[in-house]
Structure formats: C-alpha cells, structure tokens
Amino acid sequence: MKVRASQGAIRKARSNLEYIRQQKREMEWRKEQYMRHWIEYYKKYALGVAVLIMFFIGAPLGSIIRKGGIGLPLVISTVAFLIFHILNTTFEKMGREMLMDVVLASWLPSLILAPVALLLTYSASTDKSLLSGEWFNKLASRMNKSQKNA
C-alpha cells in the first residue's frame, strides 16, 4: 500500500510538473503574441512617417544631383531604402524577442534616417550641392597637400 501511494504521489508530481511546463510554454507564447500585437500597432504609424522620410530623402536627391540623369539618385534612394529595411527588420526582431522596447524598436529606423532626410532637404532648399564632384575634388586636393607636407 505504501508503494502504491508513493507511486501515485510520484505520478501526480510528474503530471503537475508537466502541467507547469505546459503553462510556462503557453505564457511565453502569449507574451510573444502580445509583443507582436504592439509591434504591429506601432509599426502602422512608424511606416507612415517612414514614407514621408523616404520622400524627403528621394525628392531632394533629384534637385541636388543634377548630372547623371536618373541613375545616381535612383541608386542612392535604393541604398537608403535597403538601409531602412535592414534596420526595420533588425529592430522589429529585437522588439519581438523583448531585447528592446517595442515603441523604440518600431520608431528607431525612422529616427536614424530622419537626420539624413533633413540634411538633404536643407541642402536642396539652400541650393547647396552635397553630392557633387567639387566636394570630392576638394577632399582629394587636401589629402594630396597633406601627403606632400608629410
């Protein structure tokens, strides 16, 4: 009778342990679903802002880069989009795995590219040419002068 009682107790303990493990897996799943929900909620607003930021990156490129037609602005815009996509995917995954706050994970890619958009928009509105050959020639001449002096 003692053996049956101890076997029954062991069986119930194992059953309870498996039940607790199942509850833990379910809680982790629910937490992941909860994070995915909030990521999607914030991403809806962040992507709207990202579209505006991409506009303020792409539109000034057409007026800043006058030589070369559509090729160079298209390449630079594509690179900016790829950078945004990589950042967005990386931070979304970090938010889903709770390595970073969900709000920050959703908005950080836009916040990283916003200064670039502001710089390009300012440059286009003041009619400065940031991406011209003059800038590169000045840099090259400075480097040549410093090498000759050394």
Order of alpha helices (4+ residues) and beta strands (2+ residues): alpha-alpha-alpha-alpha
